[in-house]
Amino acid sequence: MNYTIIRIQNARFYAHHGVLDAERMSGGLFEIDAEMTCDLTTAEVEDNLKKTLDYEQAYSFIKEVVSGQKFFLIEALAYRIALKIIENFTVVQKVTVKVRKPSPPLGGLTDFVEVEHSEYRHKAE
């Protein structure tokens, strides 16, 4: 099989996620990467046809999940984004989502905390 990888890098959203009440009330910046491994044949790519990945739609799905509800854990946020993408794009065989939280409240200085979650398409689908 041949695979094509499509990436959305460093999409930024202001949202209200976190364990602390203050984080969920005031919100903060979140950065998202999505790497989608797609099963595309050469003919499909050359014909610019039906069975491809609309990355504008993928971005919209990410935005919908990030903005649609408050999560206590960025792990849960990454999981929900990955699930939304794999459920809505049959061409995606694997999706890896990274969620970064810049300047997290850790009691010290750090650039960010990042989680990574991968979902795979199950053969029965």
Summary of the structure (lengths in Angstrom):
residues: 125
radius of gyration: 16.0
end to end distance: 17.4
largest distance: 53.7
contacts: 343
relative contact order: 0.21
helix: 33%
strand: 34%
